[in-house]
Amino acid sequence: MSQEPFASDSPTYDQLLEELKGIRRPGLPDLRRTDRPALRAAAVAGGFCDGSDDAPAGIEALLREAVRRLGERDLLGQAAAHTFGLLPDRRGAPAHDRRKMAAAVYGVTPERFRKQQEPQVVQQLAEAVLTILREPPPFPGKPGSAGQAPGPGAGAQTSGGPSATGQSTIARSGRTGRTGQEPPLRVDSVPVDARSTFTLHVSPIELLRDIEVLVSSENVYLEMSKTFRPTVSGALRLAAAVRDPAGEIVDDVLARELAGWLRAHGRPGLPIRPGTVVPTAPGALAARGVRRIYHAAVATPRDDTYEVRPESIARAVSACFALARAERDRYEPALSSICFPLLGAGRGGLAPAVSATWLRWAIRDELARDSRWRVHLVVRSREIAEAVGAL
């Protein structure tokens, strides 16, 4: 395949849109056979390739980053990933199969998806590519440096925050790589009080490792979030699901066990008391050292929103520790660590600072009774982490 010289200017939205429409049907394998100058120029400008034989791989990496910008658990991001075959084991799937999977994200037929949602998905993917190109390259130097990573602490600044000695810090730096997101961060010894501390993680909860009990925030009907939603509940549900060799979910472990608990307690379709905690197995998360998932029912549905009362957080924390104490010696070695998200601070609508304040109060009360537990708190952004550390 001969390639025309790269334009010095970035491609336009219309050029990108036209080429994205052109590769929807043949898929990513067609990138080697047919030149896509606008996407090729975008990949070069974004630092994903140097413009020679690595253009197809660079375009694919660019599209993966664009999907991440749309949101890997958002409807648009999920549908775009299916539409263009950007998911594991789906790269070479036929166009009609990819459209069928993308339509399933929205819960519509493939034909309705083709007419209504698909044009928006392709348009938003083009917009996401342009957003990437508007940003300065993360590292100066030759094209293709996007895949490189800076040395430890390169360009980082620190912002002071309290710790056991009053001097814990949270590193704050620019983007690392082309992800637009810094890697997970762990801050040890954030004080609960003068005697106790917890470990603070800035990370998706499903990426944590070797913490024995993970706590999930649920509604009072124990209806877990959909797996494509950007919530703690949805993330844990997806990560715990058991898959077959083709990557398809064959056992929705957490949702299945919660449904079984509701049946056993005569509560299908009925709410439980806010602050109630229900345990389940970890499913596939056992491979990361997780032994139990505790589902804390703190959110009460109200029309199209949720209500979370702070006292429900305190009850849930107390119930989590009570359950953990009851289960502790059933395991070898005994359970010793537990991790909380900011309960009710997502779709529950509670301010992160309010959730964090009640969590710390309740955790301090529990640790005063039994200090053997190693407590972890997980948040998704460094801004929230700094606010939590400053409380």
ZIKA-V398631 format. One record per residue. D_CENTER is the distance of its C-alpha to the mean C-alpha in Angstrom with 2 decimals. Layout:
d_center=D_CENTER
d_center=D_CENTER
//
This chain:
d_center=38.71
d_center=40.21
d_center=38.08
d_center=39.35
d_center=38.90
d_center=35.71
d_center=36.08
d_center=35.67
d_center=33.98
d_center=30.46
d_center=30.47
d_center=30.61
d_center=28.29
d_center=30.93
d_center=31.28
d_center=27.57
d_center=27.45
d_center=30.54
d_center=29.33
d_center=25.96
d_center=28.09
d_center=30.29
d_center=27.77
d_center=26.09
d_center=28.85
d_center=29.75
d_center=26.18
d_center=25.12
d_center=28.16
d_center=30.35
d_center=29.20
d_center=31.76
d_center=34.54
d_center=34.30
d_center=33.93
d_center=31.47
d_center=32.77
d_center=30.44
d_center=27.24
d_center=29.03
d_center=29.96
d_center=26.45
d_center=25.14
d_center=27.99
d_center=27.56
d_center=23.88
d_center=24.82
d_center=23.36
d_center=26.86
d_center=30.46
d_center=31.92
d_center=33.82
d_center=33.06
d_center=29.36
d_center=28.86
d_center=27.36
d_center=24.72
d_center=24.12
d_center=23.74
d_center=21.24
d_center=19.15
d_center=19.56
d_center=18.40
d_center=15.23
d_center=14.50
d_center=15.59
d_center=13.27
d_center=10.28
d_center=12.08
d_center=12.43
d_center=8.76
d_center=7.52
d_center=7.07
d_center=10.04
d_center=13.47
d_center=14.79
d_center=12.26
d_center=12.49
d_center=16.23
d_center=16.74
d_center=15.27
d_center=17.67
d_center=20.46
d_center=20.77
d_center=20.03
d_center=17.07
d_center=15.54
d_center=16.94
d_center=20.48
d_center=20.68
d_center=22.04
d_center=25.61
d_center=25.24
d_center=27.94
d_center=27.31
d_center=28.09
d_center=25.59
d_center=22.79
d_center=23.90
d_center=24.10
d_center=20.50
d_center=19.39
d_center=21.77
d_center=20.33
d_center=16.98
d_center=19.23
d_center=21.58
d_center=24.56
d_center=27.14
d_center=26.92
d_center=29.91
d_center=28.52
d_center=25.27
d_center=27.54
d_center=29.46
d_center=26.97
d_center=23.26
d_center=23.65
d_center=25.55
d_center=22.92
d_center=20.14
d_center=22.40
d_center=23.43
d_center=19.99
d_center=19.20
d_center=22.47
d_center=21.60
d_center=18.36
d_center=20.62
d_center=23.06
d_center=20.54
d_center=19.81
d_center=23.58
d_center=24.33
d_center=22.59
d_center=24.75
d_center=24.19
d_center=22.33
d_center=25.37
d_center=28.96
d_center=30.93
d_center=31.24
d_center=28.93
d_center=26.30
d_center=25.47
d_center=21.86
d_center=21.12
d_center=22.82
d_center=21.47
d_center=23.55
d_center=25.37
d_center=24.32
d_center=24.32
d_center=25.42
d_center=25.67
d_center=23.90
d_center=25.21
d_center=24.83
d_center=24.79
d_center=26.62
d_center=25.34
d_center=26.97
d_center=26.87
d_center=29.41
d_center=31.80
d_center=30.62
d_center=29.35
d_center=25.66
d_center=23.95
d_center=20.52
d_center=20.59
d_center=19.94
d_center=20.35
d_center=19.91
d_center=17.48
d_center=17.43
d_center=17.91
d_center=16.99
d_center=13.24
d_center=13.86
d_center=11.55
d_center=12.99
d_center=12.13
d_center=11.34
d_center=14.43
d_center=16.55
d_center=19.43
d_center=22.07
d_center=24.77
d_center=23.67
d_center=26.55
d_center=26.59
d_center=30.35
d_center=33.20
d_center=32.85
d_center=29.23
d_center=25.98
d_center=22.32
d_center=19.68
d_center=16.96
d_center=13.59
d_center=11.46
d_center=8.31
d_center=5.10
d_center=7.67
d_center=7.62
d_center=8.76
d_center=11.64
d_center=14.97
d_center=18.39
d_center=17.73
d_center=19.73
d_center=18.56
d_center=15.08
d_center=15.46
d_center=13.63
d_center=14.68
d_center=16.56
d_center=19.32
d_center=22.92
d_center=23.20
d_center=20.54
d_center=18.95
d_center=15.34
d_center=12.87
d_center=12.68
d_center=10.24
d_center=9.33
d_center=8.79
d_center=5.97
d_center=7.45
d_center=7.93
d_center=10.46
d_center=8.85
d_center=6.12
d_center=9.31
d_center=11.50
d_center=10.08
d_center=10.00
d_center=13.42
d_center=15.04
d_center=17.96
d_center=18.54
d_center=21.84
d_center=22.83
d_center=21.96
d_center=18.29
d_center=18.94
d_center=17.93
d_center=21.21
d_center=20.37
d_center=17.86
d_center=18.68
d_center=17.24
d_center=18.36
d_center=21.61
d_center=22.47
d_center=21.83
d_center=24.08
d_center=26.60
d_center=26.65
d_center=27.33
d_center=30.13
d_center=31.60
d_center=31.79
d_center=33.06
d_center=30.20
d_center=28.80
d_center=28.25
d_center=29.28
d_center=27.45
d_center=27.49
d_center=28.27
d_center=25.56
d_center=24.65
d_center=25.16
d_center=22.99
d_center=22.83
d_center=22.01
d_center=20.76
d_center=20.60
d_center=17.45
d_center=17.80
d_center=16.32
d_center=14.68
d_center=18.33
d_center=18.15
d_center=16.08
d_center=18.80
d_center=17.46
d_center=20.46
d_center=19.66
d_center=17.11
d_center=18.73
d_center=18.00
d_center=19.27
d_center=20.70
d_center=20.81
d_center=20.27
d_center=23.33
d_center=23.12
d_center=25.51
d_center=26.18
d_center=23.11
d_center=21.45
d_center=21.03
d_center=23.15
d_center=22.17
d_center=25.21
d_center=24.78
d_center=27.25
d_center=25.01
d_center=22.54
d_center=25.54
d_center=26.65
d_center=23.30
d_center=23.21
d_center=26.83
d_center=26.21
d_center=23.41
d_center=25.86
d_center=28.70
d_center=26.90
d_center=25.86
d_center=29.50
d_center=30.76
d_center=28.63
d_center=28.88
d_center=31.97
d_center=31.05
d_center=29.12
d_center=30.56
d_center=29.77
d_center=29.26
d_center=25.94
d_center=25.57
d_center=21.98
d_center=19.62
d_center=16.33
d_center=15.67
d_center=12.88
d_center=14.57
d_center=16.03
d_center=16.70
d_center=15.21
d_center=12.61
d_center=14.41
d_center=17.19
d_center=18.24
d_center=19.42
d_center=19.56
d_center=17.39
d_center=20.74
d_center=22.34
d_center=19.74
d_center=19.87
d_center=23.66
d_center=24.11
d_center=21.79
d_center=23.82
d_center=27.03
d_center=26.33
d_center=25.12
d_center=28.24
d_center=30.40
d_center=29.12
d_center=29.44
d_center=32.97
d_center=33.82
d_center=32.17
d_center=31.01
d_center=30.18
d_center=26.44
d_center=23.90
d_center=21.41
d_center=17.90
d_center=15.80
d_center=12.11
d_center=10.87
d_center=8.25
d_center=11.20
d_center=14.56
d_center=16.50
d_center=15.55
d_center=16.18
d_center=19.53
d_center=20.38
d_center=19.75
d_center=21.83
d_center=24.53
d_center=25.12
//
